[in-house]
Amino acid sequence: MHINFDIAMISNDDLMTLKKIALMGGLKSQVCLSSQAMGERLEISPQTASRRLISLEKEKLISRTIRPDGQYIRINESGEKILSGEYFDYCRVFEKTDVSYLLRGEVISGLGEGRYYVSIPHYMKQFRDKLGFEPFPGTLNLRLDPVSLETRKELEKLEWVEIEGFVDNDRTFGSAKCLPCRIEGSASAIIVPGRTHYPDDIIELLCEHGLRSKLGLKDGDRIKVEITND
């Protein structure tokens, strides 16, 4: 299964043009690009290049701004989603074929609460019984790339493992849900507390190993998370 974007809405020629704009930096910022320069890069006439840019703008896949020094182009959110779908398909072709979903992002520091909660015996027993591994006492936090945000939303359609809340010594501990995954071959799971304080672009991960030590990770390092939809 892959991200459900309607690639049929865009022709192969327009898709190629969109990719070329992205390769020139148009996904992250505006790029100054004339129809003649676009034509040279695609080996087509400036007139044809102009028609393709107009088509992409009409479909709201790019935005164009005309300034005294030239034409500035940037890929819109809808265009980014189409490229994200293409990206994921190519990842499946060139990487592990048993991976149904792939998230990429950079390691960040968390709030420091993971070690305490993961180590609570009642939670740890559920992790062992339901996930099949005993997590390292702590969590790894990952800020997702923009192209992985839509994939993260797709994961909500999958069957997550429920971690039940409980009461201990008159204190209530909340529920959570986990999604098994793998990180560099290590058994892992995305964990989402019932009441999460993280924004959508940050995920918290359990793992059978302390990945910061095992992989020599530090804040800013990039990793990938593989999820199989069995």
C-alpha positions as CSV (number, residue, x, y, z in Angstrom):
1,M,0.0,0.0,0.0
2,H,1.3,3.5,-0.7
3,I,0.2,7.0,-0.2
4,N,-3.1,7.6,-2.1
5,F,-2.3,10.6,-4.2
6,D,-4.1,10.9,-7.6
7,I,-1.2,10.9,-10.0
8,A,-3.7,10.6,-12.8
9,M,-4.4,14.3,-12.4
10,I,-1.0,15.1,-13.9
11,S,0.5,14.0,-17.2
12,N,3.8,12.4,-17.5
13,D,5.2,15.5,-19.1
14,D,4.0,17.7,-16.3
15,L,5.2,15.3,-13.7
16,M,8.7,15.5,-15.3
17,T,8.5,19.3,-15.2
18,L,7.5,19.2,-11.5
19,K,10.5,16.9,-10.7
20,K,12.9,19.2,-12.5
21,I,11.6,22.2,-10.5
22,A,12.1,20.2,-7.3
23,L,15.7,19.3,-8.3
24,M,16.4,22.9,-8.8
25,G,15.3,23.7,-5.2
26,G,11.7,24.7,-5.9
27,L,10.5,22.4,-3.1
28,K,12.1,24.4,-0.3
29,S,12.1,27.9,-1.7
30,Q,11.3,30.0,-4.8
31,V,13.6,29.6,-7.7
32,C,14.1,32.1,-10.5
33,L,13.3,30.2,-13.7
34,S,12.4,31.4,-17.2
35,S,10.5,29.4,-19.7
36,Q,13.6,29.3,-21.9
37,A,15.8,27.9,-19.0
38,M,13.1,25.3,-18.2
39,G,13.0,24.4,-21.9
40,E,16.7,23.9,-22.0
41,R,16.7,21.6,-19.0
42,L,13.9,19.5,-20.4
43,E,15.1,19.7,-24.0
44,I,11.9,21.2,-25.2
45,S,11.0,24.6,-26.7
46,P,10.4,27.6,-24.5
47,Q,6.8,27.7,-25.7
48,T,6.2,24.1,-24.6
49,A,7.9,24.8,-21.3
50,S,5.7,27.8,-20.7
51,R,2.5,25.7,-21.4
52,R,3.7,23.1,-18.9
53,L,4.3,25.7,-16.2
54,I,0.9,27.2,-16.9
55,S,-0.7,23.7,-16.6
56,L,1.1,23.1,-13.2
57,E,-0.1,26.5,-12.0
58,K,-3.7,25.8,-13.1
59,E,-3.7,22.5,-11.1
60,K,-2.3,24.5,-8.1
61,L,0.8,22.4,-8.0
62,I,3.1,25.4,-8.3
63,S,2.9,29.1,-7.6
64,R,4.4,31.7,-9.9
65,T,5.4,35.2,-9.0
66,I,6.5,37.7,-11.7
67,R,9.1,40.2,-10.6
68,P,11.2,42.8,-12.4
69,D,14.2,40.4,-12.4
70,G,12.3,37.4,-13.6
71,Q,9.8,34.6,-12.9
72,Y,9.9,32.9,-9.5
73,I,8.4,29.4,-9.0
74,R,7.8,27.3,-6.0
75,I,6.1,23.9,-5.6
76,N,2.9,24.1,-3.6
77,E,1.7,21.5,-1.0
78,S,-0.3,19.6,-3.6
79,G,2.7,19.3,-5.8
80,E,4.8,18.2,-2.9
81,K,2.3,15.4,-2.1
82,I,2.5,14.1,-5.7
83,L,6.3,14.1,-5.5
84,S,6.1,12.4,-2.1
85,G,4.0,9.6,-3.6
86,E,6.6,9.1,-6.4
87,Y,9.4,9.2,-3.8
88,F,7.8,6.4,-1.8
89,D,7.2,4.2,-4.8
90,Y,10.8,4.5,-5.8
91,C,11.9,3.7,-2.2
92,R,9.9,0.5,-2.5
93,V,11.6,-0.3,-5.8
94,F,15.2,0.3,-4.7
95,E,15.0,-0.6,-1.0
96,K,13.5,-3.6,0.8
97,T,10.5,-4.9,-1.0
98,D,8.8,-6.1,2.2
99,V,8.6,-2.5,3.6
100,S,5.1,-1.1,3.1
101,Y,5.7,2.3,4.7
102,L,8.9,4.3,5.2
103,L,9.5,7.3,7.5
104,R,12.6,9.4,7.4
105,G,13.6,12.1,9.8
106,E,16.3,13.5,12.1
107,V,17.0,12.6,15.7
108,I,16.0,15.2,18.3
109,S,16.1,15.3,22.1
110,G,12.9,14.6,23.9
111,L,11.5,15.8,27.3
112,G,13.3,13.1,29.2
113,E,10.2,11.3,30.4
114,G,10.6,8.2,28.3
115,R,13.0,6.4,30.5
116,Y,10.7,6.7,33.5
117,Y,7.5,5.5,31.8
118,V,9.1,2.7,29.8
119,S,10.7,1.3,32.9
120,I,7.4,1.0,34.9
121,P,6.8,-2.7,35.3
122,H,3.1,-2.8,34.3
123,Y,4.0,-1.0,31.0
124,M,7.1,-3.1,30.4
125,K,5.2,-6.4,30.8
126,Q,2.7,-5.2,28.2
127,F,5.5,-4.2,25.8
128,R,7.1,-7.7,26.2
129,D,3.8,-9.6,25.8
130,K,2.3,-7.5,23.0
131,L,5.3,-6.3,21.0
132,G,7.5,-9.3,21.5
133,F,10.5,-7.5,22.8
134,E,11.6,-5.7,26.0
135,P,12.3,-2.0,25.1
136,F,15.5,-0.2,26.1
137,P,14.5,2.0,29.1
138,G,14.0,5.2,27.1
139,T,12.6,6.4,23.9
140,L,14.1,7.9,20.7
141,N,12.5,11.0,19.3
142,L,12.4,11.7,15.6
143,R,11.4,14.9,13.7
144,L,9.9,13.7,10.4
145,D,10.8,15.1,7.0
146,P,7.9,16.9,5.3
147,V,7.5,14.1,2.7
148,S,7.0,11.6,5.6
149,L,4.2,13.5,7.2
150,E,1.5,12.2,4.8
151,T,2.9,8.7,5.3
152,R,2.5,9.1,9.0
153,K,-1.2,9.9,8.5
154,E,-1.6,6.8,6.5
155,L,-0.3,4.7,9.4
156,E,-3.5,5.5,11.4
157,K,-5.3,3.1,9.1
158,L,-3.3,0.2,10.3
159,E,-3.9,-2.0,13.3
160,W,-2.1,-0.6,16.3
161,V,-1.3,-2.5,19.5
162,E,-3.2,-1.2,22.5
163,I,-1.3,-0.6,25.7
164,E,-3.8,-0.4,28.6
165,G,-3.7,2.3,31.3
166,F,-3.8,1.3,34.9
167,V,-3.9,2.6,38.5
168,D,-1.0,2.1,40.9
169,N,-0.8,3.5,44.4
170,D,-3.7,5.8,43.7
171,R,-2.0,7.2,40.6
172,T,-3.5,6.8,37.2
173,F,-1.2,5.9,34.3
174,G,-2.7,6.5,30.8
175,S,-3.1,4.2,27.9
176,A,-1.1,4.3,24.7
177,K,-0.9,2.6,21.3
178,C,2.1,1.1,19.5
179,L,2.9,0.3,15.9
180,P,5.7,-2.3,15.4
181,C,8.5,-1.2,13.1
182,R,12.2,-1.7,12.5
183,I,15.1,0.7,12.7
184,E,18.4,-0.5,11.1
185,G,17.2,-4.1,11.7
186,S,16.3,-3.6,15.4
187,A,12.8,-4.5,16.6
188,S,11.1,-1.2,17.4
189,A,7.7,0.4,17.8
190,I,6.2,3.9,17.3
191,I,4.4,4.8,20.6
192,V,1.7,7.4,20.9
193,P,0.4,8.2,24.4
194,G,-3.3,8.7,24.9
195,R,-2.5,12.3,25.7
196,T,0.4,13.3,23.6
197,H,2.2,16.6,23.8
198,Y,4.1,16.3,20.6
199,P,3.2,18.0,17.3
200,D,2.4,15.8,14.2
201,D,5.9,15.9,12.8
202,I,7.5,14.3,15.8
203,I,7.3,10.6,16.7
204,E,8.5,8.7,19.7
205,L,10.0,5.3,19.3
206,L,10.6,2.3,21.5
207,C,13.5,-0.1,20.6
208,E,15.0,-3.3,21.9
209,H,18.4,-1.5,21.9
210,G,19.6,1.9,23.0
211,L,20.0,3.2,19.4
212,R,21.9,6.4,20.4
213,S,24.7,4.2,21.7
214,K,24.4,1.2,19.3
215,L,24.4,3.4,16.1
216,G,26.3,6.3,17.6
217,L,23.4,8.7,17.0
218,K,23.3,12.3,18.0
219,D,20.8,15.1,17.5
220,G,20.5,16.0,13.9
221,D,21.5,12.5,12.6
222,R,19.1,11.0,10.0
223,I,17.5,7.6,10.3
224,K,14.7,5.7,8.6
225,V,11.8,3.8,10.2
226,E,10.4,0.8,8.3
227,I,6.8,-0.4,8.8
228,T,5.5,-3.6,7.3
229,N,1.7,-4.0,6.8
230,D,1.4,-7.8,7.3
